[in-house]
Amino acid sequence: MNLKDKILQVLKMKDISYVELGSYLNISETELDYALENNTIEIRTLELISKELRIPLYSFFRENFEGFNFEKEPYYNINIWSKEETKFNLELKAIRQEMEDLKAEVRQKNLLIDALEAQIIKK
């Protein structure tokens, strides 16, 4: 997958058009196409693209970004094209969910304890 394909893939995932990206960069689609196809794009431009798309600059040089949630994950510290990172993120998400479930269970048990204590005091 070339750089332009990666950018297009992220644009699609974030529901941003190629024209909007060009507008943000203050360059035409044609100029952006030329720079991407001829590998003449400046690092400043790539940096602006990464900021606009909220993905790390180095991620343009990775293979894929399956399973990455752009809305919930910080864009600056995730290797979005790494299968290991995806696996790690899924495991982390499961652990966080389990922690939330356990917290809810503790809250319920505390309510039950409070109710039982109130009954004991009334007697």
N, C-alpha and C positions, 0 to 999 in steps of 0.2 A: 504494500500500500504506500503510495507516495504522499508527500506532505499535503498536497491539495486535497486528496481523498480523505485524509485524516481530518483536515479542517472542515470539509463538507460534512463528514460524519458527525462531528461535534455540533456543527451548525444545525443539522437536522434534529439531533437530540435536544437541543436547547430552543428549537423553534425560532431560529434566527436565519434570515435570508443572506445569501451571498452579497446581495446588493446592500443590505443594511451594514454588513461587515465593511464593505468598501467605503460606505458613507462614514462610518465611525473612523476609519483610517484616513479619510480625506483623499482617497485615490479611487480611480475608476475600476470597474470590473476587469476591463482589458489590461490595465496596468498591473493589477493584482494577479491575473492569470499569467501574464508574461513573466512576472517575477517568480511565481511558483513553478511554472513549467521550465524555466531556464535556470533555476537555482540561483537567482540573483537577488532574492529577497533579503533585505537587511535585517540584522538581528533586532534592531529597534522595532521594526514592523512586526516581527514574530513576537516580540515582547508585548506589543500593543494588542496583538491578536490573543495572546494567552490571557492578558488582563481582561479583555472584553468577554472572552469565552469562559473565564474563571477556571482555567486549567493551568497546571505548571508548565513553564516553558520547555522543560526537558521532556515532557510527555509527547511532544511532537516526534520524538525519536524512538518511541516504543512501538510495539507490535499491535496491540488492540486494547480496548477498555471495556470489556464485558463486565456487567454487574456494577458499574460505577454509578452512584446516585449523585448527580451534580447538585441537586437541591439540598442534600443533607450532609454531604461530606465537604470538609475544607479543601479548597482547590489547590492550595499551595503545598500540601505535604503528602499528596497521594500519587502513586505511580499508576495512572489509570490504565495502562496497557499491560500490566503484569498479572498473570494468572495467580501468582502467589498472593499479591495484594488483594485481589478479588476474593480469594479463599479466606484470607485473614479478615477482610471486612465482613464477610458473611458470618464467620465464627464470632466476631466481635458483636455484630448485631444480635445474634442469638443469645449471647451472654448478657447483653444489656436488657433484652426482653425478659430473660429469666430473672434478672435482678429486679426488674419492675414488678414482675409477678410475685416474687418473694416479698417485696415491700408491701404490696397490696395485701398479701396474706397476713403479714405482721400487723398491719393496720386493723384488719378484721379481728384478729385475735386480741389485740389491745382493747378494742371496743367490747368484745365479749368479757374480758377480764374486768373492765370498768363496770359493766352491767352486773356481773356477779358480785363484785365488791359492794356496789350500791345496794344489792339485795341483802347482803350480809349485814350491812350497817343498819338497814331498816328493821331487822329482826331483833 
